[in-house]
Amino acid sequence: MSLQGKKIVLAVTGSIAAYKTPHFVRLLVKAGADVKVLITDAAAQFVSPLSLATVSKHPVLANVNDGATWNNHVELGLWADAMIIAPCSANTLGKLANGLCDNLVCAVYLSARCPVFIAPAMDEDMWLHPSTRANMSKVRGFGNHIIPVVHGELASGLIGEGRMAEPEDMVAHLGGFFSEENKQLKGIKALVTAGPTYERIDPVRFIGNFSSGKMGIAIAEALADRGAQVTLVLGPSHEHTYHSQVKTIGVESAHEMYEASMAAFKDTQIAVLAAAVADYRPAMQATEKIKKKETELTIALTKTDDILASLGKIKQPGQTLVGFALETNDELAHAAEKLKAKNADMIALNSLRDAGAGFAHNTNKITLLKRSGVHVALPLQSKKDAAASIVDHILELRHAEKIA
């Protein structure tokens, strides 16, 4: 395990998710890590310092001094190979974003020279608040690594985003970071498109689709987890990524996505086009809102730029190009035709006839079609797991061509 011998500082802050931290510490220790735990006063209301001290085999530190001794925050920051703040409450997140330092956790964070991982945990409304979004952008911009929240049951009783990642997933995240064996794409640049495009009819209406962007974002993160530097061209979406290895370019229309993709592709070794790009756009865009006057309205449409085909035409040796196909009938035949016509190396096929697949779901069922004629049917699984499988097959393609 890549955590063997690693020195980890775990900072626990005031969220009910703190009850998971003894299990998290136990998993880290089992993986071979040496763990020292810091805790805020608010966190101590949710989890016992004695429990954390027992599983970590170190005293749990709560204050810069205890009246008799000084807990050297600089020394702790230098000692650690990694610091993880889990759970990170909205309050602590705001302090990290703005350099506030009124407790030991913040003092060690500001002193740390090691990689810092942040695992947020809060209710969905707090998570989606603009101030939280701004704080997340700031702490990510400082070079911190964000362990994404997950969708699930929250302390409020609601179901939504904001739940802290499970301890097993956080251990895997840390292990993946330290595992050189898992960095097969180090030094590789990748391009991923995700989400829908909006083609404006007038200033208030558009032609679009139901794509959420979840699949493309999962692929971008999976590539980044393997060491790639990823450019994510993301259409209008409520989804986002805070992965430190992913640079997001926001676009709205198919033409904007085309231009961003063409610009990035020349320096890219891997491109995965997972976006649901509109095939047509209004031939004319009204400058004023179209008023309801007639019983019918006819809008002339013209084709949008075919991004996959355009990249396929300029693809060079050493570049791997993967497209997506969403079909409702004759799925394999249409996907095979697309694979050939667009000069792609692989097509990931979705069928809307498969339950749990397609737009907005957290799961997906994909069949991979390769130029060799091989078809690989993946099971229904989370989009995160599907993304990891797609990246595995991209590595196989590149290894077969000896260009990894």
C-alpha positions as CSV (number, residue, x, y, z in Angstrom):
1,M,0.0,0.0,0.0
2,S,1.4,3.4,-1.0
3,L,0.6,4.9,2.5
4,Q,3.2,2.6,4.2
5,G,5.4,4.8,6.4
6,K,3.6,8.1,5.4
7,K,3.2,10.7,8.1
8,I,-0.4,12.1,8.1
9,V,-1.8,15.0,10.0
10,L,-5.6,14.6,10.3
11,A,-7.5,17.8,11.3
12,V,-11.0,17.2,12.4
13,T,-13.4,20.2,12.5
14,G,-17.0,20.9,13.6
15,S,-19.3,18.7,11.5
16,I,-21.4,15.8,12.4
17,A,-19.3,13.8,9.9
18,A,-16.6,13.8,12.5
19,Y,-18.1,10.7,13.9
20,K,-16.6,8.8,11.0
21,T,-13.0,9.9,11.8
22,P,-12.0,7.1,14.2
23,H,-12.8,4.6,11.4
24,F,-10.8,6.8,9.0
25,V,-7.8,6.8,11.3
26,R,-8.0,3.1,11.8
27,L,-8.0,2.6,8.1
28,L,-5.0,4.9,7.6
29,V,-3.1,3.1,10.4
30,K,-4.0,-0.3,8.9
31,A,-2.6,1.0,5.5
32,G,0.8,1.7,7.2
33,A,0.5,5.4,7.9
34,D,1.6,7.2,11.1
35,V,-1.3,9.5,12.0
36,K,-1.4,12.5,14.4
37,V,-4.8,14.1,15.0
38,L,-5.8,17.7,15.6
39,I,-9.3,18.6,16.7
40,T,-11.2,21.9,17.1
41,D,-13.4,22.6,20.1
42,A,-16.5,22.3,17.9
43,A,-15.4,18.9,16.6
44,A,-15.0,17.6,20.1
45,Q,-18.7,17.9,20.5
46,F,-19.2,15.2,17.8
47,V,-16.3,12.8,18.4
48,S,-14.3,11.9,21.5
49,P,-10.6,12.9,21.5
50,L,-10.0,9.7,23.5
51,S,-11.3,7.6,20.7
52,L,-9.1,9.3,18.2
53,A,-6.1,9.0,20.5
54,T,-6.7,5.3,21.0
55,V,-6.9,4.4,17.3
56,S,-4.0,6.8,16.3
57,K,-1.7,5.9,19.2
58,H,-0.8,9.6,19.6
59,P,-2.2,12.3,21.9
60,V,-4.9,14.3,20.2
61,L,-4.0,18.0,20.1
62,A,-6.6,20.7,20.4
63,N,-4.8,23.9,21.3
64,V,-1.6,25.7,20.5
65,N,-0.7,25.4,24.2
66,D,-2.3,23.5,27.1
67,G,-1.0,25.9,29.8
68,A,2.1,24.0,30.5
69,T,3.5,23.0,27.0
70,W,3.5,24.5,23.6
71,N,2.3,22.4,20.7
72,N,4.6,23.4,17.9
73,H,2.4,23.9,14.8
74,V,5.4,24.7,12.6
75,E,7.0,21.4,13.6
76,L,3.8,19.5,12.9
77,G,3.6,21.2,9.5
78,L,7.1,20.1,8.7
79,W,6.7,16.6,10.1
80,A,3.8,15.6,7.9
81,D,3.9,14.0,4.4
82,A,0.3,15.1,4.0
83,M,-2.4,17.0,5.9
84,I,-6.0,16.2,5.5
85,I,-8.8,18.3,6.9
86,A,-11.8,15.9,7.3
87,P,-14.4,16.9,7.8
88,C,-13.9,20.5,6.8
89,S,-16.8,22.6,8.0
90,A,-18.0,25.7,6.2
91,N,-16.6,27.7,9.0
92,T,-13.1,26.2,8.7
93,L,-13.3,26.5,4.9
94,G,-13.9,30.2,5.3
95,K,-10.9,30.5,7.6
96,L,-8.6,28.6,5.2
97,A,-9.7,30.7,2.3
98,N,-9.0,34.0,4.1
99,G,-5.9,33.2,6.1
100,L,-7.6,33.4,9.5
101,C,-5.8,31.6,12.3
102,D,-7.6,31.3,15.6
103,N,-7.0,27.6,16.4
104,L,-4.4,24.9,16.1
105,V,-5.9,23.4,12.9
106,C,-5.5,26.7,11.0
107,A,-2.0,27.3,12.5
108,V,-0.8,23.9,11.2
109,Y,-2.5,24.5,7.9
110,L,-0.7,27.8,7.4
111,S,2.6,26.2,8.4
112,A,2.3,23.0,6.3
113,R,4.8,22.5,3.5
114,C,3.2,19.2,2.6
115,P,0.2,18.6,0.3
116,V,-3.0,19.5,1.9
117,F,-6.3,17.6,1.3
118,I,-9.7,19.1,2.1
119,A,-12.8,16.9,2.5
120,P,-15.8,19.3,2.9
121,A,-18.9,18.3,4.8
122,M,-22.0,20.4,5.2
123,D,-25.7,20.6,4.3
124,E,-26.5,21.1,0.6
125,D,-27.8,24.7,0.9
126,M,-24.5,25.6,2.7
127,W,-22.5,23.7,0.1
128,L,-24.2,25.5,-2.8
129,H,-24.1,29.0,-1.3
130,P,-22.1,31.5,-3.4
131,S,-19.8,32.2,-0.5
132,T,-18.9,28.6,-0.1
133,R,-18.3,28.3,-3.9
134,A,-16.0,31.3,-3.7
135,N,-14.1,29.9,-0.7
136,M,-13.7,26.5,-2.5
137,S,-12.3,28.3,-5.5
138,K,-9.8,30.2,-3.4
139,V,-8.5,27.2,-1.4
140,R,-8.2,25.2,-4.6
141,G,-6.3,28.1,-6.2
142,F,-3.8,27.9,-3.3
143,G,-2.9,24.4,-4.6
144,N,-4.9,22.3,-2.1
145,H,-6.4,19.0,-3.1
146,I,-10.1,18.8,-2.8
147,I,-11.8,15.4,-2.0
148,P,-15.2,15.9,-3.6
149,V,-18.4,15.8,-1.5
150,V,-20.8,13.0,-2.4
151,H,-24.6,12.9,-2.9
152,G,-26.5,11.2,-0.1
153,E,-28.3,11.6,3.2
154,L,-27.4,14.7,5.1
155,A,-27.7,15.5,8.8
156,S,-30.7,17.7,8.1
157,G,-32.5,14.6,6.8
158,L,-32.5,15.9,3.3
159,I,-30.9,14.0,0.3
160,G,-28.4,16.0,-1.7
161,E,-24.8,17.1,-2.1
162,G,-22.5,18.0,0.8
163,R,-21.9,14.6,2.4
164,M,-18.3,14.0,3.2
165,A,-16.6,11.2,1.2
166,E,-16.6,7.9,2.9
167,P,-13.4,7.0,4.9
168,E,-12.5,4.1,2.5
169,D,-12.7,6.6,-0.5
170,M,-10.5,9.1,1.3
171,V,-7.9,6.5,2.0
172,A,-8.0,5.5,-1.6
173,H,-7.6,9.1,-2.6
174,L,-4.5,9.6,-0.5
175,G,-3.1,6.2,-1.6
176,G,-3.6,7.2,-5.2
177,F,-1.8,10.5,-4.7
178,F,1.3,8.7,-3.2
179,S,1.3,5.8,-5.6
180,E,3.8,6.3,-8.3
181,E,2.5,3.1,-9.9
182,N,-0.8,4.7,-10.4
183,K,0.7,7.8,-12.2
184,Q,0.8,6.2,-15.7
185,L,-0.2,9.4,-17.3
186,K,2.3,11.7,-15.6
187,G,3.5,14.2,-18.1
188,I,0.5,13.6,-20.4
189,K,-1.9,16.4,-21.3
190,A,-5.6,15.5,-21.8
191,L,-8.6,17.3,-23.1
192,V,-12.1,16.4,-21.9
193,T,-15.4,18.0,-23.0
194,A,-18.5,17.7,-20.8
195,G,-22.0,18.9,-20.3
196,P,-24.5,20.3,-22.8
197,T,-24.3,23.2,-25.1
198,Y,-26.9,26.0,-25.3
199,E,-27.7,27.4,-28.7
200,R,-29.5,30.8,-28.3
201,I,-32.8,31.5,-30.1
202,D,-33.1,34.9,-28.6
203,P,-31.8,36.6,-25.4
204,V,-34.0,34.4,-23.1
205,R,-34.5,31.1,-25.0
206,F,-32.1,28.4,-26.2
207,I,-31.9,24.9,-27.8
208,G,-30.3,22.5,-25.4
209,N,-30.4,19.0,-23.9
210,F,-30.5,17.3,-20.5
211,S,-26.8,16.5,-20.1
212,S,-25.5,17.2,-16.5
213,G,-21.8,16.9,-17.3
214,K,-21.3,14.3,-14.6
215,M,-19.8,11.7,-16.9
216,G,-17.3,14.0,-18.5
217,I,-16.2,15.5,-15.1
218,A,-15.7,12.0,-13.7
219,I,-13.5,11.2,-16.7
220,A,-11.5,14.4,-16.3
221,E,-10.9,13.5,-12.6
222,A,-10.0,9.9,-13.5
223,L,-7.4,11.1,-16.0
224,A,-6.0,13.6,-13.5
225,D,-5.8,10.9,-10.8
226,R,-3.5,9.0,-13.1
227,G,-1.2,12.0,-13.3
228,A,-2.5,13.8,-16.5
229,Q,-2.8,17.5,-16.7
230,V,-6.4,17.9,-17.9
231,T,-8.2,20.7,-19.7
232,L,-11.9,20.3,-19.1
233,V,-14.1,22.2,-21.6
234,L,-17.5,22.4,-19.7
235,G,-20.8,23.5,-21.1
236,P,-23.5,25.1,-19.0
237,S,-23.8,22.8,-15.9
238,H,-24.4,22.9,-12.2
239,E,-21.6,20.3,-11.8
240,H,-18.0,21.2,-11.1
241,T,-14.6,19.7,-10.2
242,Y,-12.1,21.0,-7.7
243,H,-9.3,18.6,-8.8
244,S,-6.0,20.4,-8.7
245,Q,-4.9,18.7,-11.9
246,V,-8.0,19.9,-13.9
247,K,-8.3,23.3,-15.5
248,T,-11.9,24.1,-16.4
249,I,-12.9,26.3,-19.3
250,G,-16.5,27.2,-19.2
251,V,-18.4,27.6,-22.5
252,E,-22.0,28.0,-23.6
253,S,-22.4,27.2,-27.3
254,A,-21.2,24.4,-29.6
255,H,-19.0,26.9,-31.4
256,E,-17.4,28.1,-28.2
257,M,-16.8,24.4,-27.3
258,Y,-15.4,23.8,-30.8
259,E,-12.9,26.7,-30.6
260,A,-11.7,25.8,-27.1
261,S,-11.3,22.1,-28.0
262,M,-9.4,22.9,-31.3
263,A,-7.1,25.3,-29.4
264,A,-6.3,22.7,-26.7
265,F,-6.0,19.6,-28.9
266,K,-2.7,20.5,-30.6
267,D,-0.9,20.1,-27.3
268,T,-2.9,17.1,-26.1
269,Q,-2.1,13.4,-26.2
270,I,-5.5,12.2,-25.0
271,A,-8.9,13.7,-25.9
272,V,-12.2,12.4,-24.6
273,L,-15.3,14.1,-26.0
274,A,-18.1,13.3,-23.5
275,A,-20.1,16.5,-24.0
276,A,-23.6,16.4,-25.5
277,V,-23.1,18.9,-28.2
278,A,-26.1,20.3,-30.0
279,D,-26.2,19.1,-33.7
280,Y,-28.1,22.2,-34.8
281,R,-28.3,25.9,-33.9
282,P,-30.7,28.6,-35.0
283,A,-29.6,30.0,-38.3
284,M,-30.5,33.5,-37.0
285,Q,-30.4,34.6,-33.4
286,A,-33.0,37.3,-32.5
287,T,-31.6,40.3,-30.8
288,E,-34.9,40.9,-28.9
289,K,-37.2,38.5,-27.2
290,I,-39.5,36.8,-29.7
291,K,-43.1,37.7,-28.8
292,K,-46.0,35.2,-28.9
293,K,-48.0,36.4,-31.9
294,E,-48.8,33.4,-34.2
295,T,-50.1,29.9,-33.4
296,E,-46.9,28.5,-34.9
297,L,-43.3,29.6,-35.0
298,T,-40.8,28.2,-37.5
299,I,-37.1,28.4,-36.6
300,A,-34.5,27.7,-39.3
301,L,-31.7,25.5,-38.0
302,T,-28.1,25.0,-39.3
303,K,-25.6,22.4,-38.4
304,T,-23.1,23.1,-35.6
305,D,-19.4,22.3,-35.8
306,D,-18.6,18.6,-35.5
307,I,-15.9,18.6,-32.9
308,L,-15.1,14.9,-32.9
309,A,-14.9,14.8,-36.7
310,S,-12.8,18.0,-36.8
311,L,-10.3,16.6,-34.3
312,G,-10.3,13.2,-36.1
313,K,-9.1,15.0,-39.3
314,I,-6.1,16.6,-37.6
315,K,-5.3,13.8,-35.2
316,Q,-1.6,12.9,-35.2
317,P,0.4,9.8,-34.3
318,G,0.6,9.7,-30.5
319,Q,-2.8,11.2,-30.0
320,T,-5.7,9.1,-28.7
321,L,-9.2,10.3,-29.5
322,V,-12.3,9.0,-27.7
323,G,-15.9,10.0,-28.5
324,F,-19.3,9.3,-27.0
325,A,-22.4,8.1,-28.7
326,L,-25.9,8.3,-27.1
327,E,-28.4,6.2,-29.1
328,T,-32.0,5.1,-28.8
329,N,-32.0,2.4,-31.5
330,D,-29.6,0.3,-33.5
331,E,-27.0,1.4,-31.0
332,L,-24.0,-0.7,-32.0
333,A,-24.5,-0.1,-35.7
334,H,-24.7,3.7,-35.2
335,A,-21.7,3.7,-32.8
336,A,-19.6,1.6,-35.2
337,E,-20.4,4.0,-38.0
338,K,-19.4,7.0,-35.9
339,L,-16.1,5.3,-34.8
340,K,-15.1,4.9,-38.5
341,A,-16.5,8.2,-39.8
342,K,-14.9,10.4,-37.2
343,N,-11.5,8.7,-37.1
344,A,-11.8,8.0,-33.4
345,D,-9.8,5.4,-31.6
346,M,-12.7,4.4,-29.3
347,I,-16.4,5.2,-28.9
348,A,-18.2,5.0,-25.5
349,L,-21.8,4.0,-26.3
350,N,-24.8,4.8,-24.1
351,S,-28.3,3.6,-24.8
352,L,-31.2,5.5,-23.4
353,R,-33.0,2.1,-23.3
354,D,-30.7,1.0,-20.5
355,A,-32.2,1.8,-17.1
356,G,-29.8,3.9,-14.9
357,A,-27.8,5.1,-17.9
358,G,-27.8,8.4,-19.8
359,F,-28.4,12.0,-18.7
360,A,-28.4,13.2,-15.0
361,H,-28.0,9.7,-13.5
362,N,-25.1,9.0,-11.0
363,T,-24.7,5.6,-12.8
364,N,-24.0,4.6,-16.3
365,K,-23.9,1.5,-18.5
366,I,-21.4,1.8,-21.3
367,T,-20.2,-0.3,-24.2
368,L,-16.7,0.5,-25.6
369,L,-16.1,0.0,-29.3
370,K,-12.5,0.0,-30.4
371,R,-11.0,0.3,-33.9
372,S,-9.7,-3.3,-33.6
373,G,-13.3,-4.4,-33.7
374,V,-13.4,-5.4,-30.0
375,H,-16.5,-4.5,-28.1
376,V,-16.4,-4.3,-24.3
377,A,-19.7,-4.1,-22.4
378,L,-19.2,-2.5,-19.0
379,P,-21.7,-3.2,-16.2
380,L,-24.1,-0.7,-14.7
381,Q,-21.9,1.2,-12.3
382,S,-21.2,4.6,-10.8
383,K,-20.0,7.2,-13.2
384,K,-16.8,7.4,-11.2
385,D,-16.2,3.7,-11.7
386,A,-17.2,3.9,-15.3
387,A,-14.7,6.7,-15.8
388,A,-11.9,4.7,-14.3
389,S,-12.7,1.8,-16.6
390,I,-12.7,4.1,-19.6
391,V,-9.2,5.4,-18.6
392,D,-8.0,1.8,-18.2
393,H,-9.0,1.1,-21.8
394,I,-7.4,4.3,-23.0
395,L,-4.1,3.1,-21.4
396,E,-4.5,-0.3,-23.1
397,L,-4.9,1.5,-26.4
398,R,-1.9,3.6,-25.9
399,H,0.2,0.7,-24.6
400,A,-0.8,-1.3,-27.7
401,E,0.5,1.5,-29.9
402,K,3.5,2.1,-27.6
403,I,2.7,5.8,-27.1
404,A,1.8,5.8,-23.4
